Amino acid sequence: MNFKRIYIAMILMVCVAVPGHLHAAYKPEEVLAVYVFRIANFINWPDEASMTSLNFCVEGDKQIARLLDVIIQGKTIRSMPLALYPGISEKCNVLFVSKKSLLSQDITHSDSMVTISDSKRFTERGGVIALVPSEGRIKPKINIDNIGSYSISSSLLRISIIEGGSQDD
């Protein structure tokens, strides 16, 4: 029996079902990996019918990459198998960029790639979703001006901090 998979599965279930203040019992990279996986469930790509897989990429944090790899093993999102690629690739549908690796320049990405980071200022630099601390929890901050050709479910938008668009007026 693979105890590492069981451990990650338990983390996933607890993070979804338990209030945010209990996240402190888990390592930050465990919580981030679960969030990246969960967020992908709320993204719809216009070409999903022709997609053969949903590809995750992680830049700058090998531990989050390892955890995400364990989480996605054997899972699908809307019948698409999940895959993980190291670093930034043209294959990425969901790219997590660790604040440890952010360069000084703005984030550039393809129109079909959702970019996520744990950097508070990520959305100001061109990223789509920043996972930021808020009242003892991690909360998604989404810049709607940076969204590409995909759509983000209203369920995710409802629980997020929204930037851009008419919000900046």
C-alpha positions in Angstrom: 0.0 0.0 0.0 1.3 3.4 -0.9 1.2 5.5 2.3 2.3 8.6 0.5 -0.7 8.6 -1.8 -3.0 7.9 1.2 -1.4 10.8 3.1 -1.9 13.2 0.1 -5.5 12.0 -0.4 -6.2 12.8 3.3 -4.7 16.3 2.9 -6.9 16.9 -0.1 -10.0 15.8 1.7 -9.3 17.8 4.8 -8.4 21.0 2.9 -11.7 20.8 1.0 -13.8 19.9 4.0 -12.2 21.7 7.0 -12.2 25.5 7.7 -9.0 27.3 6.7 -7.6 27.9 10.1 -6.8 24.2 10.3 -4.5 24.5 7.3 -1.7 25.4 9.7 -1.5 21.6 10.5 -0.2 21.1 7.0 3.0 22.3 5.3 2.5 25.4 3.1 3.6 23.4 0.0 1.0 20.7 0.7 -1.8 23.3 0.8 -0.6 25.0 -2.3 -0.4 21.8 -4.3 -4.0 21.0 -3.3 -5.2 24.5 -4.3 -3.5 24.2 -7.7 -5.3 20.9 -8.4 -8.6 22.2 -7.0 -8.5 25.4 -9.1 -8.1 23.4 -12.3 -11.5 21.9 -11.7 -13.0 25.4 -12.0 -11.4 26.3 -15.3 -13.0 25.6 -18.7 -10.9 25.7 -21.9 -12.7 26.4 -25.2 -11.0 23.5 -26.9 -11.6 20.9 -24.1 -13.4 18.6 -26.5 -10.1 18.1 -28.5 -7.7 18.1 -25.5 -6.1 14.8 -24.9 -4.9 15.7 -21.4 -4.9 18.5 -18.9 -1.3 19.5 -18.2 0.1 21.0 -15.0 3.5 22.6 -14.8 5.4 23.8 -11.8 8.2 26.3 -11.9 10.6 26.9 -9.0 9.5 24.5 -6.3 10.3 20.8 -6.7 8.5 19.9 -3.5 5.2 21.3 -4.8 5.8 19.5 -8.1 6.3 16.2 -6.3 3.2 16.7 -4.2 1.1 17.7 -7.2 2.3 14.7 -9.1 1.1 12.4 -6.3 -2.3 14.2 -6.1 -3.0 14.0 -9.8 -2.0 10.3 -10.3 -4.9 8.4 -11.7 -7.3 11.3 -11.6 -9.2 13.1 -14.4 -10.9 16.4 -14.7 -14.0 16.2 -16.9 -12.7 12.9 -18.4 -9.3 14.4 -19.3 -6.3 12.5 -17.8 -3.9 14.7 -15.9 -0.2 15.1 -16.5 2.7 17.1 -14.9 5.6 18.7 -16.7 8.6 20.3 -15.1 9.2 24.0 -15.5 7.4 26.2 -18.1 6.3 24.4 -21.2 4.1 25.1 -24.2 2.1 22.1 -23.0 1.0 23.8 -19.8 -2.7 24.4 -19.2 -2.1 25.2 -15.5 1.2 26.7 -14.5 2.2 27.3 -10.9 5.1 29.7 -10.5 6.6 29.7 -7.0 7.4 33.0 -5.5 10.8 31.5 -4.9 11.5 31.6 -8.7 9.7 34.8 -9.8 12.0 37.0 -11.9 11.8 40.8 -12.0 10.0 40.9 -15.3 6.3 40.5 -15.9 4.7 37.1 -16.4 4.1 36.1 -20.0 2.0 33.1 -20.9 -0.1 31.7 -23.6 -3.7 32.6 -24.0 -4.8 29.1 -22.9 -2.5 28.8 -19.8 -3.8 29.6 -16.4 -1.0 31.0 -14.2 -1.0 30.6 -10.5 1.5 31.7 -7.8 1.9 32.2 -4.1 3.3 35.6 -4.7 1.1 38.4 -3.4 1.8 40.7 -6.3 1.6 38.1 -9.0 -1.6 39.4 -10.5 -0.2 42.9 -10.8 2.7 41.5 -12.9 0.5 39.6 -15.5 -0.4 36.5 -13.6 -4.0 35.3 -13.3 -4.4 33.9 -9.8 -2.4 34.6 -6.7 -2.9 32.5 -3.6 -2.7 35.0 -0.8 -3.2 34.8 3.0 -6.5 36.3 4.2 -7.8 36.0 7.7 -5.8 32.9 8.5 -6.8 31.2 5.2 -5.5 31.1 1.7 -7.7 32.9 -0.7 -7.4 33.2 -4.5 -6.9 36.7 -5.9 -7.9 36.8 -9.6 -7.1 39.5 -12.0 -9.8 39.3 -14.6 -7.8 41.4 -17.1 -5.2 38.7 -17.3 -7.6 35.8 -18.1 -7.0 34.2 -21.4 -9.3 32.3 -23.8 -10.5 30.0 -21.0 -13.3 30.8 -18.5 -13.3 30.6 -14.7 -16.3 29.2 -13.0 -18.5 31.7 -11.1 -18.1 29.3 -8.1 -14.4 30.1 -7.9 -14.9 33.8 -8.7 -17.5 34.1 -5.9 -14.9 33.1 -3.2 -12.0 35.1 -4.7 -10.7 38.6 -4.4 -11.3 40.1 -7.8 -9.0 42.7 -9.5 -9.1 44.4 -12.9 -12.0 45.2 -15.1 -14.5 47.6 -13.6 -13.1 46.7 -10.1 -10.3 49.1 -10.7 -12.5 52.1 -11.6 
